[in-house]
Amino acid sequence: MSSELNQLRLEQVQSALSGYADLVKRQPPSRGWLKLIREALGRTERQQAERLGVSGATLHKSEQSEADDRISLGQLRKLADGLDCELVYALVPRRPLTDVVQERARTIAMEEVASVAHTMGLEDQRPSAERLRKQVERRTEELLRGRWSKLWR
């Protein structure tokens, strides 16, 4: 895949995720969303279990599993539907993905240039700091134009 396609895909993903960034700052309720919303609707465990066609014990375990981060997405989706809610699921990067890719390319470039500079230094031919900086920049750009899968080997 070309670097232009990689970049376009990366930008599209970042754009799609931008609306979720504020949600990361919010903490789920300690007792879980299922129980919080059920109780806000004024439904007992038994009433909600009947609506879902499960036992009260099953619903109780499911609500506890959600609060403990042990519930499956499929189960959570089904229970959310029983509360007339949508399950919203996303992975929100801690940093912009473009920064992650560029940082990785720069790290590789620095390692490669440092290795060559070390060898040249042993031969009393070490390049100047400015020349090394330019080589790192050039190599970083080359890596970003290539196959990004090679950045993660």
C-alpha positions, 0 to 999 in steps of 0.5 A: 500500500502506498504511503499516500493511502496509508496517510489517507487511511490514518487521517480518516480513522483519526477523523472518525475517532475525534468525536469520542475523545471527550468520552475518554475523560469520563469514568463509567459509574462504579456500579455499571451503566446497566444497573444505573440506567435500570434503576433510573427507569425504576425497574427492579432486577426481576422486572428487567430480567423478565423483559429480557427473558432471563433469570434474576440471578443471570441479570444480577451476574451480568450487571456485576460483570459489567461493573467489574469489566468482565462482560462480553460486548455481545452480552452488553449489547443485548442487555443495552438493547433491553434498556432501549440503549445503544452500545457505543464502542470505540478504541480512542488513541491516547495520541494522534495516530500520525504522531505515533507513526512519525515517531516510530519512523524517526526512532528507526531513522535515528537508530540507523543513522547513529549506527552509521555515525558510530562506524564512521566515528571509529574511522575518525570520519564522524559527520557533524551534528547538523549533517546527522540531523539532516540524515535523520530527517531524510531517512524518516521521510523515506521510511514514511514514504515506504511500506508502514508495515516495515516500521513495526518489525 
